Amino acid sequence: MINVFFFSLLNPFKTYKNGWDEIIRQSYALNFPNAWAHSSGTILFPRSLFRKFNDNSHLACIIAHELTHELRSHAFELNYYYNHNLKGLSEKDKEAASMKLQRQHELDADRDASIMVFRAGFKGRPCITAISEVFRLNGDSSNTEADSTHPGFDERMNAMKLNYIELEKNPPKQVKSVKRVMYYNKPDNLLLFTHKKN
């Protein structure tokens, strides 16, 4: 079976040979909604995400979730934890501890995303809907498993509800609009987003 995630990340504005254009089209039409944060500072959002999420508040939640992974340096933190804190453990125990930390990172990213989106002025509890929709569109209602990098459906939904209860009790201040610079590089299909320096 072809890994559609690879093809979903190829630049849709370029022409490829050997039938790859059709595979890219199919990955757009059939791929699951997903997003990834890389330690390099690049966050990837396949086109299929935008096809299935056209509500700005829901997209904001997905973007904020991945942005949290980047801002908190979760990839580096996980690697450091694995290589320094788990010395002397068996590979099996190291893997289990690593998975547990990754699940906590997901819960942290959900929490921070809900705060970011709240502070940005979006009303209601959009991140609950967004995360729930990711599970639904992936056909996934799994429980939290020890060998998984992500918490199960119920754990994430319950944690998100508690996040919002706390947010509504003690709302953070909304942030003022900040000056920013966006530059889109079409040949590379990359959007650069930075704060404007004064």
Phi, psi and omega in degrees: 000139181283138176281102184289341179296321178299312183289332180290342182264355178288151183294116182287351181268358177257157176257130181246164180258178173061031175081006182294329179300320178291323178294321177299316179299317181292323179294327176293318184283326190248346187291154177283152176289132181200170176202156183220141173252134179249151182297342180287350183100358178268133176244129185256130176232101179298154180303328182299332177297317183287331177293324185263341178239099180248007175270125184301323182291325178288318175298321179301321179295317180295316179297314181296324178299311180291324178298323177299316178304319181288312183296326180269003180051047183298323181296315179294316180302317180296315181296318179297314180302315182296317186273340184244321185272343186250019180300141177090347178276157174292160179301322180296316180290324177297317180297317180296317179293323178296316178299319180298317178294320178297322177296322177294322177301320179296317178295320177297318180294322176298315181297310182295325178297317181296325177291314179302313184292323176298313182293335178282352175102005177285136184270161175079208181236061188295333184288333174296313180296318182296312181294319178299321181292324177300314178299314184296315182291336176271358181064035188241116174234033187293160171275167174291127180241147182297336182258025180243147177277347182236143175295157178287174185303306184298318181297317181291319179296316180296319178296320179295320178298318178295323176302313183289325176300316179294319178299318182288330176286317183232073185293132175285161178291144175287148182272149175284158178298136180250151176287136182215159179239128175238135177224125179257124177257100185295318180302323179265353182053050179235137175252119178264129183230118179221159172287145179281131179281140179280000000 
